[in-house]
């Protein structure tokens, strides 16, 4: 059988989908990829393993590019004789599911977090819910990765089948066993060995909400706390200016894209993830597997992972006082951090990649009867 994996940018496949694709290859499937390959960090690495089709999916809504992408993905699917198309990410899923109308190809869509959710703006519900509702009728199998999305999809969407799968999966044992020298890693990034290190990983955008961490640290005024951020994005300059405005120069470290995130987690004391919207955040799962306590927003996806006061603390995304208090408690009490660390290492086992692959196998078996 031939399967086409589709996502908006090819680096998504490298970061999150390789274990799924490799599982299908082991089962005897032929798997090809379709995505926007421009400015990719990993295109050359991926193309040594898979046949890749460069489709100009836009990252933001751009009707000319969407129309062009629809035409190209339609031509590809018509010519490729694929038994199944498995699509990820909103824009790619929109173009691809529209393109598959009237074709015999089976369609699987993994929703990595709908843009509408409890607490989302009316604008988000108005823009995104009708589109997903309409496209669900052209989806043979809809995969959701958090409980809230699963309930919404099962109750109101028109997909033939709705599944819950435990995220994209993380290698819990491999992450825990990564070896890192805490002191030398801190020296490398300019953080004192005895500092209290707060770590965040994620794109520098409004949704990831790094601003509230800077506000909380400005209120704490604790010179022993250092904040390290891994990620790139459009808010880099704005956040750097905010560091100076908050009097945090020398205490905040923007590291950009890093290939040693797990080693940095090993060097940290607490992981902070105050985002407004999530599907099921991989960074939080990785930090749990490493053994970090977590402070995160009380939002969809995060609450599937972190149990308040057991694996960490849940706060409202805009609650800088609550965040500051949680950081202060963590810093003051090593015993609490150790207990939360142990709790997270057990809780994350459910989301191990081995379990996720078994769940995905069942999805494919139900749809394709392999």
GUSETI-460306 format. One record per residue (C-alpha): residue number from 1; residue in three letters; x, y, z. Coordinates in steps of 0.5 Angstrom, whole numbers. Layout:
BEGIN
<seq->NUM | type->ALA | xx->X | yy->Y | zz->Z>
...
This chain:
BEGIN
<seq->1 | type->UNK | xx->0 | yy->0 | zz->0>
<seq->2 | type->UNK | xx->2 | yy->7 | zz->-1>
<seq->3 | type->UNK | xx->1 | yy->13 | zz->4>
<seq->4 | type->UNK | xx->3 | yy->20 | zz->3>
<seq->5 | type->UNK | xx->4 | yy->24 | zz->9>
<seq->6 | type->UNK | xx->2 | yy->31 | zz->8>
<seq->7 | type->UNK | xx->4 | yy->37 | zz->13>
<seq->8 | type->UNK | xx->5 | yy->45 | zz->12>
<seq->9 | type->UNK | xx->13 | yy->45 | zz->13>
<seq->10 | type->UNK | xx->17 | yy->39 | zz->12>
<seq->11 | type->UNK | xx->21 | yy->40 | zz->19>
<seq->12 | type->UNK | xx->14 | yy->38 | zz->22>
<seq->13 | type->UNK | xx->15 | yy->31 | zz->19>
<seq->14 | type->UNK | xx->23 | yy->31 | zz->22>
<seq->15 | type->UNK | xx->21 | yy->34 | zz->29>
<seq->16 | type->UNK | xx->15 | yy->30 | zz->30>
<seq->17 | type->UNK | xx->13 | yy->24 | zz->25>
<seq->18 | type->UNK | xx->19 | yy->20 | zz->24>
<seq->19 | type->UNK | xx->17 | yy->15 | zz->29>
<seq->20 | type->UNK | xx->10 | yy->14 | zz->26>
<seq->21 | type->UNK | xx->13 | yy->14 | zz->19>
<seq->22 | type->UNK | xx->18 | yy->9 | zz->20>
<seq->23 | type->UNK | xx->13 | yy->4 | zz->24>
<seq->24 | type->UNK | xx->9 | yy->4 | zz->17>
<seq->25 | type->UNK | xx->15 | yy->3 | zz->13>
<seq->26 | type->UNK | xx->17 | yy->-3 | zz->18>
<seq->27 | type->UNK | xx->10 | yy->-6 | zz->16>
<seq->28 | type->UNK | xx->11 | yy->-6 | zz->9>
<seq->29 | type->UNK | xx->8 | yy->1 | zz->7>
<seq->30 | type->UNK | xx->11 | yy->6 | zz->2>
<seq->31 | type->UNK | xx->11 | yy->12 | zz->5>
<seq->32 | type->UNK | xx->12 | yy->19 | zz->1>
<seq->33 | type->UNK | xx->12 | yy->26 | zz->4>
<seq->34 | type->UNK | xx->9 | yy->33 | zz->2>
<seq->35 | type->UNK | xx->10 | yy->39 | zz->5>
<seq->36 | type->UNK | xx->13 | yy->46 | zz->4>
<seq->37 | type->UNK | xx->21 | yy->45 | zz->4>
<seq->38 | type->UNK | xx->23 | yy->52 | zz->3>
<seq->39 | type->UNK | xx->28 | yy->54 | zz->9>
<seq->40 | type->UNK | xx->28 | yy->47 | zz->12>
<seq->41 | type->UNK | xx->34 | yy->45 | zz->17>
<seq->42 | type->UNK | xx->32 | yy->38 | zz->15>
<seq->43 | type->UNK | xx->30 | yy->37 | zz->8>
<seq->44 | type->UNK | xx->37 | yy->34 | zz->6>
<seq->45 | type->UNK | xx->37 | yy->29 | zz->11>
<seq->46 | type->UNK | xx->30 | yy->27 | zz->10>
<seq->47 | type->UNK | xx->30 | yy->26 | zz->3>
<seq->48 | type->UNK | xx->36 | yy->21 | zz->4>
<seq->49 | type->UNK | xx->30 | yy->17 | zz->7>
<seq->50 | type->UNK | xx->24 | yy->18 | zz->3>
<seq->51 | type->UNK | xx->21 | yy->21 | zz->-3>
<seq->52 | type->UNK | xx->19 | yy->28 | zz->-2>
<seq->53 | type->UNK | xx->14 | yy->33 | zz->-6>
<seq->54 | type->UNK | xx->15 | yy->40 | zz->-5>
<seq->55 | type->UNK | xx->8 | yy->44 | zz->-4>
<seq->56 | type->UNK | xx->8 | yy->51 | zz->-3>
<seq->57 | type->UNK | xx->4 | yy->51 | zz->3>
<seq->58 | type->UNK | xx->4 | yy->58 | zz->6>
<seq->59 | type->UNK | xx->5 | yy->58 | zz->14>
<seq->60 | type->UNK | xx->0 | yy->64 | zz->14>
<seq->61 | type->UNK | xx->-7 | yy->65 | zz->11>
<seq->62 | type->UNK | xx->-5 | yy->67 | zz->4>
<seq->63 | type->UNK | xx->-11 | yy->65 | zz->-1>
<seq->64 | type->UNK | xx->-6 | yy->66 | zz->-8>
<seq->65 | type->UNK | xx->-2 | yy->61 | zz->-4>
<seq->66 | type->UNK | xx->-7 | yy->56 | zz->-2>
<seq->67 | type->UNK | xx->-10 | yy->56 | zz->-9>
<seq->68 | type->UNK | xx->-4 | yy->54 | zz->-12>
<seq->69 | type->UNK | xx->-2 | yy->49 | zz->-6>
<seq->70 | type->UNK | xx->-9 | yy->46 | zz->-7>
<seq->71 | type->UNK | xx->-8 | yy->45 | zz->-15>
<seq->72 | type->UNK | xx->-1 | yy->42 | zz->-14>
<seq->73 | type->UNK | xx->-3 | yy->37 | zz->-8>
<seq->74 | type->UNK | xx->-9 | yy->35 | zz->-12>
<seq->75 | type->UNK | xx->-5 | yy->33 | zz->-18>
<seq->76 | type->UNK | xx->0 | yy->30 | zz->-14>
<seq->77 | type->UNK | xx->-5 | yy->25 | zz->-11>
<seq->78 | type->UNK | xx->-9 | yy->24 | zz->-17>
<seq->79 | type->UNK | xx->-2 | yy->22 | zz->-20>
<seq->80 | type->UNK | xx->0 | yy->18 | zz->-14>
<seq->81 | type->UNK | xx->-5 | yy->13 | zz->-13>
<seq->82 | type->UNK | xx->-4 | yy->13 | zz->-6>
<seq->83 | type->UNK | xx->-9 | yy->8 | zz->-2>
<seq->84 | type->UNK | xx->-8 | yy->13 | zz->4>
<seq->85 | type->UNK | xx->-7 | yy->21 | zz->5>
<seq->86 | type->UNK | xx->-5 | yy->22 | zz->12>
<seq->87 | type->UNK | xx->-5 | yy->30 | zz->13>
<seq->88 | type->UNK | xx->-2 | yy->34 | zz->19>
<seq->89 | type->UNK | xx->-3 | yy->42 | zz->21>
<seq->90 | type->UNK | xx->-9 | yy->46 | zz->19>
<seq->91 | type->UNK | xx->-7 | yy->50 | zz->12>
<seq->92 | type->UNK | xx->-4 | yy->43 | zz->9>
<seq->93 | type->UNK | xx->-10 | yy->39 | zz->12>
<seq->94 | type->UNK | xx->-15 | yy->45 | zz->9>
<seq->95 | type->UNK | xx->-12 | yy->44 | zz->2>
<seq->96 | type->UNK | xx->-11 | yy->37 | zz->2>
<seq->97 | type->UNK | xx->-18 | yy->35 | zz->5>
<seq->98 | type->UNK | xx->-21 | yy->39 | zz->-1>
<seq->99 | type->UNK | xx->-17 | yy->36 | zz->-6>
<seq->100 | type->UNK | xx->-19 | yy->29 | zz->-4>
<seq->101 | type->UNK | xx->-26 | yy->30 | zz->-5>
<seq->102 | type->UNK | xx->-29 | yy->25 | zz->-10>
<seq->103 | type->UNK | xx->-22 | yy->21 | zz->-10>
<seq->104 | type->UNK | xx->-22 | yy->14 | zz->-7>
<seq->105 | type->UNK | xx->-16 | yy->15 | zz->-3>
<seq->106 | type->UNK | xx->-18 | yy->15 | zz->4>
<seq->107 | type->UNK | xx->-16 | yy->21 | zz->9>
<seq->108 | type->UNK | xx->-13 | yy->21 | zz->16>
<seq->109 | type->UNK | xx->-13 | yy->28 | zz->19>
<seq->110 | type->UNK | xx->-9 | yy->29 | zz->26>
<seq->111 | type->UNK | xx->-11 | yy->35 | zz->29>
<seq->112 | type->UNK | xx->-5 | yy->37 | zz->33>
<seq->113 | type->UNK | xx->-10 | yy->42 | zz->37>
<seq->114 | type->UNK | xx->-16 | yy->46 | zz->34>
<seq->115 | type->UNK | xx->-16 | yy->53 | zz->34>
<seq->116 | type->UNK | xx->-22 | yy->54 | zz->37>
<seq->117 | type->UNK | xx->-23 | yy->51 | zz->45>
<seq->118 | type->UNK | xx->-26 | yy->53 | zz->51>
<seq->119 | type->UNK | xx->-24 | yy->60 | zz->53>
<seq->120 | type->UNK | xx->-22 | yy->62 | zz->46>
<seq->121 | type->UNK | xx->-24 | yy->68 | zz->43>
<seq->122 | type->UNK | xx->-31 | yy->69 | zz->39>
<seq->123 | type->UNK | xx->-27 | yy->70 | zz->33>
<seq->124 | type->UNK | xx->-23 | yy->64 | zz->33>
<seq->125 | type->UNK | xx->-30 | yy->60 | zz->34>
<seq->126 | type->UNK | xx->-33 | yy->64 | zz->28>
<seq->127 | type->UNK | xx->-27 | yy->63 | zz->23>
<seq->128 | type->UNK | xx->-24 | yy->56 | zz->25>
<seq->129 | type->UNK | xx->-30 | yy->52 | zz->27>
<seq->130 | type->UNK | xx->-34 | yy->52 | zz->21>
<seq->131 | type->UNK | xx->-28 | yy->50 | zz->17>
<seq->132 | type->UNK | xx->-26 | yy->44 | zz->21>
<seq->133 | type->UNK | xx->-34 | yy->42 | zz->21>
<seq->134 | type->UNK | xx->-35 | yy->42 | zz->14>
<seq->135 | type->UNK | xx->-28 | yy->39 | zz->12>
<seq->136 | type->UNK | xx->-30 | yy->33 | zz->17>
<seq->137 | type->UNK | xx->-34 | yy->30 | zz->12>
<seq->138 | type->UNK | xx->-28 | yy->29 | zz->8>
<seq->139 | type->UNK | xx->-24 | yy->26 | zz->13>
<seq->140 | type->UNK | xx->-25 | yy->18 | zz->14>
<seq->141 | type->UNK | xx->-21 | yy->18 | zz->20>
<seq->142 | type->UNK | xx->-20 | yy->24 | zz->25>
<seq->143 | type->UNK | xx->-15 | yy->23 | zz->30>
<seq->144 | type->UNK | xx->-15 | yy->28 | zz->36>
<seq->145 | type->UNK | xx->-9 | yy->28 | zz->41>
<seq->146 | type->UNK | xx->-13 | yy->31 | zz->47>
<seq->147 | type->UNK | xx->-19 | yy->30 | zz->51>
<seq->148 | type->UNK | xx->-22 | yy->37 | zz->50>
<seq->149 | type->UNK | xx->-21 | yy->36 | zz->42>
<seq->150 | type->UNK | xx->-24 | yy->29 | zz->42>
<seq->151 | type->UNK | xx->-30 | yy->31 | zz->46>
<seq->152 | type->UNK | xx->-32 | yy->36 | zz->41>
<seq->153 | type->UNK | xx->-30 | yy->32 | zz->35>
<seq->154 | type->UNK | xx->-34 | yy->26 | zz->37>
<seq->155 | type->UNK | xx->-40 | yy->30 | zz->39>
<seq->156 | type->UNK | xx->-41 | yy->35 | zz->33>
<seq->157 | type->UNK | xx->-36 | yy->33 | zz->27>
<seq->158 | type->UNK | xx->-38 | yy->29 | zz->21>
<seq->159 | type->UNK | xx->-32 | yy->25 | zz->20>
<seq->160 | type->UNK | xx->-33 | yy->17 | zz->19>
<seq->161 | type->UNK | xx->-29 | yy->15 | zz->26>
<seq->162 | type->UNK | xx->-26 | yy->20 | zz->31>
<seq->163 | type->UNK | xx->-20 | yy->17 | zz->35>
<seq->164 | type->UNK | xx->-16 | yy->19 | zz->41>
<seq->165 | type->UNK | xx->-9 | yy->18 | zz->41>
<seq->166 | type->UNK | xx->-4 | yy->20 | zz->46>
<seq->167 | type->UNK | xx->0 | yy->25 | zz->42>
<seq->168 | type->UNK | xx->6 | yy->24 | zz->38>
<seq->169 | type->UNK | xx->10 | yy->20 | zz->43>
<seq->170 | type->UNK | xx->16 | yy->21 | zz->46>
<seq->171 | type->UNK | xx->22 | yy->16 | zz->48>
<seq->172 | type->UNK | xx->21 | yy->17 | zz->55>
<seq->173 | type->UNK | xx->27 | yy->12 | zz->57>
<seq->174 | type->UNK | xx->32 | yy->15 | zz->52>
<seq->175 | type->UNK | xx->30 | yy->22 | zz->54>
<seq->176 | type->UNK | xx->31 | yy->20 | zz->62>
<seq->177 | type->UNK | xx->38 | yy->17 | zz->60>
<seq->178 | type->UNK | xx->41 | yy->23 | zz->56>
<seq->179 | type->UNK | xx->47 | yy->24 | zz->60>
<seq->180 | type->UNK | xx->49 | yy->32 | zz->61>
<seq->181 | type->UNK | xx->54 | yy->35 | zz->66>
<seq->182 | type->UNK | xx->50 | yy->40 | zz->69>
<seq->183 | type->UNK | xx->55 | yy->45 | zz->71>
<seq->184 | type->UNK | xx->59 | yy->45 | zz->64>
<seq->185 | type->UNK | xx->52 | yy->46 | zz->60>
<seq->186 | type->UNK | xx->51 | yy->52 | zz->65>
<seq->187 | type->UNK | xx->58 | yy->55 | zz->64>
<seq->188 | type->UNK | xx->57 | yy->54 | zz->56>
<seq->189 | type->UNK | xx->50 | yy->58 | zz->56>
<seq->190 | type->UNK | xx->53 | yy->63 | zz->62>
<seq->191 | type->UNK | xx->49 | yy->61 | zz->67>
<seq->192 | type->UNK | xx->52 | yy->60 | zz->74>
<seq->193 | type->UNK | xx->53 | yy->53 | zz->77>
<seq->194 | type->UNK | xx->49 | yy->55 | zz->83>
<seq->195 | type->UNK | xx->43 | yy->59 | zz->80>
<seq->196 | type->UNK | xx->36 | yy->57 | zz->80>
<seq->197 | type->UNK | xx->35 | yy->56 | zz->72>
<seq->198 | type->UNK | xx->28 | yy->57 | zz->69>
<seq->199 | type->UNK | xx->27 | yy->54 | zz->62>
<seq->200 | type->UNK | xx->22 | yy->55 | zz->57>
<seq->201 | type->UNK | xx->22 | yy->52 | zz->50>
<seq->202 | type->UNK | xx->18 | yy->54 | zz->44>
<seq->203 | type->UNK | xx->17 | yy->59 | zz->38>
<seq->204 | type->UNK | xx->18 | yy->66 | zz->40>
<seq->205 | type->UNK | xx->11 | yy->68 | zz->39>
<seq->206 | type->UNK | xx->4 | yy->71 | zz->42>
<seq->207 | type->UNK | xx->1 | yy->64 | zz->44>
<seq->208 | type->UNK | xx->8 | yy->62 | zz->47>
<seq->209 | type->UNK | xx->7 | yy->68 | zz->52>
<seq->210 | type->UNK | xx->14 | yy->68 | zz->54>
<seq->211 | type->UNK | xx->12 | yy->76 | zz->56>
<seq->212 | type->UNK | xx->9 | yy->73 | zz->63>
<seq->213 | type->UNK | xx->15 | yy->70 | zz->65>
<seq->214 | type->UNK | xx->19 | yy->76 | zz->64>
<seq->215 | type->UNK | xx->13 | yy->80 | zz->68>
<seq->216 | type->UNK | xx->14 | yy->75 | zz->74>
<seq->217 | type->UNK | xx->21 | yy->75 | zz->74>
<seq->218 | type->UNK | xx->21 | yy->83 | zz->74>
<seq->219 | type->UNK | xx->16 | yy->82 | zz->80>
<seq->220 | type->UNK | xx->20 | yy->77 | zz->84>
<seq->221 | type->UNK | xx->27 | yy->81 | zz->83>
<seq->222 | type->UNK | xx->31 | yy->75 | zz->85>
<seq->223 | type->UNK | xx->38 | yy->75 | zz->83>
<seq->224 | type->UNK | xx->39 | yy->68 | zz->84>
<seq->225 | type->UNK | xx->34 | yy->66 | zz->78>
<seq->226 | type->UNK | xx->36 | yy->66 | zz->71>
<seq->227 | type->UNK | xx->31 | yy->65 | zz->65>
<seq->228 | type->UNK | xx->33 | yy->61 | zz->59>
<seq->229 | type->UNK | xx->29 | yy->61 | zz->53>
<seq->230 | type->UNK | xx->30 | yy->56 | zz->47>
<seq->231 | type->UNK | xx->27 | yy->58 | zz->40>
<seq->232 | type->UNK | xx->26 | yy->63 | zz->35>
<seq->233 | type->UNK | xx->21 | yy->67 | zz->33>
<seq->234 | type->UNK | xx->18 | yy->74 | zz->31>
<seq->235 | type->UNK | xx->18 | yy->77 | zz->38>
<seq->236 | type->UNK | xx->25 | yy->76 | zz->39>
<seq->237 | type->UNK | xx->27 | yy->83 | zz->39>
<seq->238 | type->UNK | xx->21 | yy->85 | zz->43>
<seq->239 | type->UNK | xx->22 | yy->81 | zz->48>
<seq->240 | type->UNK | xx->30 | yy->83 | zz->48>
<seq->241 | type->UNK | xx->28 | yy->90 | zz->49>
<seq->242 | type->UNK | xx->23 | yy->88 | zz->55>
<seq->243 | type->UNK | xx->28 | yy->84 | zz->59>
<seq->244 | type->UNK | xx->32 | yy->91 | zz->59>
<seq->245 | type->UNK | xx->26 | yy->95 | zz->61>
<seq->246 | type->UNK | xx->24 | yy->90 | zz->67>
<seq->247 | type->UNK | xx->31 | yy->90 | zz->69>
<seq->248 | type->UNK | xx->33 | yy->83 | zz->68>
<seq->249 | type->UNK | xx->39 | yy->84 | zz->63>
<seq->250 | type->UNK | xx->44 | yy->78 | zz->65>
<seq->251 | type->UNK | xx->39 | yy->74 | zz->68>
<seq->252 | type->UNK | xx->35 | yy->72 | zz->61>
<seq->253 | type->UNK | xx->38 | yy->68 | zz->56>
<seq->254 | type->UNK | xx->35 | yy->67 | zz->49>
<seq->255 | type->UNK | xx->39 | yy->61 | zz->46>
<seq->256 | type->UNK | xx->35 | yy->61 | zz->39>
<seq->257 | type->UNK | xx->34 | yy->54 | zz->36>
<seq->258 | type->UNK | xx->38 | yy->49 | zz->40>
<seq->259 | type->UNK | xx->40 | yy->41 | zz->38>
<seq->260 | type->UNK | xx->41 | yy->40 | zz->46>
<seq->261 | type->UNK | xx->35 | yy->42 | zz->49>
<seq->262 | type->UNK | xx->34 | yy->35 | zz->53>
<seq->263 | type->UNK | xx->41 | yy->37 | zz->56>
<seq->264 | type->UNK | xx->39 | yy->44 | zz->58>
<seq->265 | type->UNK | xx->33 | yy->41 | zz->61>
<seq->266 | type->UNK | xx->38 | yy->36 | zz->65>
<seq->267 | type->UNK | xx->41 | yy->43 | zz->67>
<seq->268 | type->UNK | xx->35 | yy->46 | zz->69>
<seq->269 | type->UNK | xx->31 | yy->46 | zz->76>
<seq->270 | type->UNK | xx->24 | yy->48 | zz->73>
<seq->271 | type->UNK | xx->20 | yy->48 | zz->66>
<seq->272 | type->UNK | xx->16 | yy->54 | zz->65>
<seq->273 | type->UNK | xx->10 | yy->53 | zz->59>
<seq->274 | type->UNK | xx->5 | yy->59 | zz->60>
<seq->275 | type->UNK | xx->2 | yy->58 | zz->53>
<seq->276 | type->UNK | xx->-5 | yy->60 | zz->51>
<seq->277 | type->UNK | xx->-6 | yy->55 | zz->46>
<seq->278 | type->UNK | xx->-4 | yy->48 | zz->46>
<seq->279 | type->UNK | xx->-5 | yy->41 | zz->43>
<seq->280 | type->UNK | xx->-1 | yy->37 | zz->47>
<seq->281 | type->UNK | xx->6 | yy->40 | zz->48>
<seq->282 | type->UNK | xx->12 | yy->36 | zz->46>
<seq->283 | type->UNK | xx->16 | yy->40 | zz->50>
<seq->284 | type->UNK | xx->12 | yy->39 | zz->56>
<seq->285 | type->UNK | xx->12 | yy->32 | zz->55>
<seq->286 | type->UNK | xx->20 | yy->32 | zz->54>
<seq->287 | type->UNK | xx->21 | yy->36 | zz->61>
<seq->288 | type->UNK | xx->17 | yy->31 | zz->64>
<seq->289 | type->UNK | xx->21 | yy->25 | zz->62>
<seq->290 | type->UNK | xx->27 | yy->28 | zz->64>
<seq->291 | type->UNK | xx->25 | yy->29 | zz->71>
<seq->292 | type->UNK | xx->23 | yy->37 | zz->71>
<seq->293 | type->UNK | xx->17 | yy->39 | zz->75>
<seq->294 | type->UNK | xx->13 | yy->44 | zz->71>
<seq->295 | type->UNK | xx->9 | yy->50 | zz->71>
<seq->296 | type->UNK | xx->4 | yy->51 | zz->66>
<seq->297 | type->UNK | xx->-2 | yy->55 | zz->64>
<seq->298 | type->UNK | xx->-9 | yy->51 | zz->65>
<seq->299 | type->UNK | xx->-10 | yy->50 | zz->58>
<seq->300 | type->UNK | xx->-12 | yy->45 | zz->54>
<seq->301 | type->UNK | xx->-7 | yy->40 | zz->52>
<seq->302 | type->UNK | xx->-3 | yy->42 | zz->58>
<seq->303 | type->UNK | xx->-8 | yy->40 | zz->63>
<seq->304 | type->UNK | xx->-8 | yy->33 | zz->60>
<seq->305 | type->UNK | xx->-1 | yy->32 | zz->62>
<seq->306 | type->UNK | xx->0 | yy->36 | zz->69>
<seq->307 | type->UNK | xx->-4 | yy->35 | zz->75>
<seq->308 | type->UNK | xx->-4 | yy->41 | zz->79>
<seq->309 | type->UNK | xx->1 | yy->41 | zz->86>
<seq->310 | type->UNK | xx->3 | yy->34 | zz->84>
<seq->311 | type->UNK | xx->7 | yy->34 | zz->77>
<seq->312 | type->UNK | xx->7 | yy->42 | zz->78>
<seq->313 | type->UNK | xx->3 | yy->48 | zz->78>
<seq->314 | type->UNK | xx->-3 | yy->50 | zz->73>
<seq->315 | type->UNK | xx->-4 | yy->58 | zz->73>
<seq->316 | type->UNK | xx->-8 | yy->62 | zz->68>
<seq->317 | type->UNK | xx->-4 | yy->64 | zz->62>
<seq->318 | type->UNK | xx->-4 | yy->72 | zz->64>
<seq->319 | type->UNK | xx->-3 | yy->71 | zz->72>
<seq->320 | type->UNK | xx->4 | yy->73 | zz->73>
<seq->321 | type->UNK | xx->3 | yy->74 | zz->80>
<seq->322 | type->UNK | xx->1 | yy->66 | zz->80>
<seq->323 | type->UNK | xx->7 | yy->65 | zz->76>
<seq->324 | type->UNK | xx->12 | yy->69 | zz->81>
<seq->325 | type->UNK | xx->9 | yy->65 | zz->87>
<seq->326 | type->UNK | xx->10 | yy->58 | zz->84>
<seq->327 | type->UNK | xx->17 | yy->60 | zz->81>
<seq->328 | type->UNK | xx->18 | yy->62 | zz->89>
<seq->329 | type->UNK | xx->16 | yy->56 | zz->92>
<seq->330 | type->UNK | xx->19 | yy->51 | zz->87>
<seq->331 | type->UNK | xx->26 | yy->55 | zz->88>
<seq->332 | type->UNK | xx->25 | yy->55 | zz->96>
<seq->333 | type->UNK | xx->23 | yy->48 | zz->97>
<seq->334 | type->UNK | xx->28 | yy->42 | zz->94>
<seq->335 | type->UNK | xx->23 | yy->37 | zz->97>
<seq->336 | type->UNK | xx->17 | yy->39 | zz->93>
<seq->337 | type->UNK | xx->21 | yy->39 | zz->86>
<seq->338 | type->UNK | xx->24 | yy->32 | zz->87>
<seq->339 | type->UNK | xx->17 | yy->29 | zz->89>
<seq->340 | type->UNK | xx->14 | yy->33 | zz->83>
<seq->341 | type->UNK | xx->20 | yy->30 | zz->79>
<seq->342 | type->UNK | xx->18 | yy->23 | zz->81>
<seq->343 | type->UNK | xx->11 | yy->24 | zz->79>
<seq->344 | type->UNK | xx->12 | yy->27 | zz->72>
<seq->345 | type->UNK | xx->17 | yy->21 | zz->70>
<seq->346 | type->UNK | xx->11 | yy->16 | zz->72>
<seq->347 | type->UNK | xx->5 | yy->20 | zz->69>
<seq->348 | type->UNK | xx->9 | yy->21 | zz->62>
<seq->349 | type->UNK | xx->9 | yy->13 | zz->61>
<seq->350 | type->UNK | xx->2 | yy->13 | zz->58>
<seq->351 | type->UNK | xx->5 | yy->18 | zz->53>
<seq->352 | type->UNK | xx->11 | yy->14 | zz->51>
<seq->353 | type->UNK | xx->12 | yy->13 | zz->43>
<seq->354 | type->UNK | xx->11 | yy->6 | zz->44>
<seq->355 | type->UNK | xx->4 | yy->6 | zz->46>
<seq->356 | type->UNK | xx->3 | yy->12 | zz->41>
<seq->357 | type->UNK | xx->5 | yy->7 | zz->35>
<seq->358 | type->UNK | xx->0 | yy->2 | zz->38>
<seq->359 | type->UNK | xx->-5 | yy->6 | zz->38>
<seq->360 | type->UNK | xx->-4 | yy->9 | zz->31>
<seq->361 | type->UNK | xx->-3 | yy->2 | zz->28>
<seq->362 | type->UNK | xx->-10 | yy->0 | zz->31>
<seq->363 | type->UNK | xx->-12 | yy->7 | zz->27>
<seq->364 | type->UNK | xx->-9 | yy->4 | zz->20>
<seq->365 | type->UNK | xx->-12 | yy->-3 | zz->21>
<seq->366 | type->UNK | xx->-19 | yy->0 | zz->22>
<seq->367 | type->UNK | xx->-19 | yy->4 | zz->16>
<seq->368 | type->UNK | xx->-14 | yy->0 | zz->11>
<seq->369 | type->UNK | xx->-16 | yy->-7 | zz->14>
<seq->370 | type->UNK | xx->-8 | yy->-9 | zz->13>
